[in-house]
Amino acid sequence: MELLQSSDFWIGLLKIVWINIILSGDNAVVIALAARSLPPAQQKRAILLGSGAAVVLRIALTVVAAKLLTLPFLQVAGGLLLLWIGVQLLGDEEDGEGSGKEPGSMAAAVRTILLADLVMSLDNVIAVAAAARGNMALLVLGLAISIPLVIFGSQLMIRLMERFPIIVMLGAALIGWVGGETIVNDAALSGVVEGREWLHHAGAVAGAVIVLMIGRYLQARSAARRAGR
């Protein structure tokens, strides 16, 4: 009870919620991209399962994130994983159209959400952990409050993607952008990147371009294969 009456507790809670509002935009895009091809009922389940499990992962990750970020080549591996996810999500755009989805597609969507959120949260949880100042109750409560924010954002993004297909491409490019940034920020590359701020931007742009080029190639190949049937 004393904890709830503490002004520091409420200030810290507001900080964590605000940080999650700011930093959860890219996560909402990933969730929307992964779930958009599912039937409406499965979309809601995938978003709920993916968002809830992702928050649990963030809580666990916050405890060790600072140490993980110092491991060489960890962010390189994570960034490459994000590039692969972006390519798959964009390449699947054409395949997601039409009637019917193969069994297990919701499980695949949830798996994609978890993998992407795990990588994209490495930097984010540092800010959340700093705001919590070691208060685990504050950390859990703040992240739990962020769940409906991510869910609402994901559902809004799905509706926008259905109405404006270009958003799918922009979303995949965003994942590639974050993937490129993640690779450049790896501890093993700190000596190369230090003092060369332009490399951060170059890495991000390269990631977005790679995802768009390979994703569009896969789309074109899939369309040609269907046309040849």
Residue pairs with C-beta under 8 A, 6 or more apart in sequence:
3 9
3 137
9 135
9 138
12 131
12 132
12 133
12 135
12 138
12 142
13 138
13 141
13 142
13 145
15 131
15 142
16 128
16 131
16 132
16 138
16 139
16 142
16 143
16 145
16 146
17 142
17 145
17 146
17 149
19 124
19 127
19 128
19 131
20 128
20 142
20 143
20 145
20 146
20 149
20 150
21 146
21 149
23 124
23 127
24 146
24 149
24 150
24 153
25 153
26 120
26 174
26 175
26 178
27 54
27 116
27 117
27 120
27 121
27 150
28 150
28 153
28 154
28 156
28 157
29 157
29 171
29 174
29 175
30 85
30 89
30 112
30 113
30 116
30 117
30 120
30 171
30 175
31 46
31 47
31 50
31 51
31 113
31 117
31 150
31 154
31 157
32 153
32 154
32 155
32 157
32 158
32 161
32 171
33 89
33 157
33 161
33 168
33 171
33 172
33 175
34 46
34 50
34 89
34 109
34 110
34 112
34 113
34 116
35 42
35 43
35 46
35 47
35 50
35 109
35 113
35 154
35 158
36 43
36 96
36 158
36 161
36 162
36 168
37 92
37 96
37 97
37 101
37 105
37 109
38 46
38 101
38 105
38 106
38 109
39 101
42 105
42 106
43 155
43 158
44 155
45 106
46 106
46 109
46 110
46 113
47 151
47 154
47 155
48 151
49 110
50 109
50 110
50 113
50 114
50 117
51 113
51 147
51 150
51 151
51 154
52 147
53 110
53 113
53 114
54 113
54 114
54 117
54 118
54 121
54 150
55 143
55 144
55 146
55 147
55 150
57 114
57 117
57 118
57 121
58 117
58 121
58 124
58 125
58 128
58 143
59 139
59 140
59 143
61 68
61 118
61 121
61 122
61 125
62 125
62 128
62 129
62 132
62 139
65 122
65 125
65 126
65 129
66 126
66 129
68 74
68 122
69 75
69 122
69 123
69 126
69 187
70 187
71 187
72 186
72 187
72 188
73 186
73 188
74 186
74 187
75 122
75 182
75 183
75 185
75 186
75 187
76 182
76 183
76 186
76 188
76 189
78 118
78 119
78 122
78 182
79 119
79 179
79 180
79 181
79 182
79 183
79 184
79 186
79 207
80 179
80 183
81 115
81 116
81 119
81 179
82 116
82 119
82 120
82 175
82 176
82 178
82 179
82 182
82 207
83 175
83 176
83 179
83 180
83 207
83 210
83 211
85 112
85 115
85 116
85 175
85 179
86 172
86 173
86 175
86 176
86 179
86 207
86 211
86 215
87 172
87 176
87 210
87 211
87 214
87 215
87 218
88 112
89 112
89 168
89 171
89 172
89 175
89 215
90 168
90 169
90 172
90 211
90 212
90 215
90 216
90 218
90 219
91 214
91 215
91 218
91 219
91 222
93 165
93 168
93 215
93 219
94 219
94 222
94 223
95 222
116 175
119 179
119 182
120 178
120 182
122 182
123 182
123 185
128 139
128 142
128 143
129 139
131 142
132 138
132 139
132 142
157 167
157 171
160 167
161 167
161 168
161 171
169 212
169 215
172 211
172 212
172 215
173 208
173 211
173 212
174 208
175 211
176 207
176 208
176 209
176 210
176 211
176 212
177 204
177 205
177 207
177 208
178 204
178 207
179 207
179 211
180 203
180 204
180 205
180 206
180 207
180 208
180 210
181 200
181 203
181 204
181 207
183 189
183 203
183 207
184 193
184 199
184 200
184 202
184 203
184 204
185 193
185 200
192 199
193 199
193 200
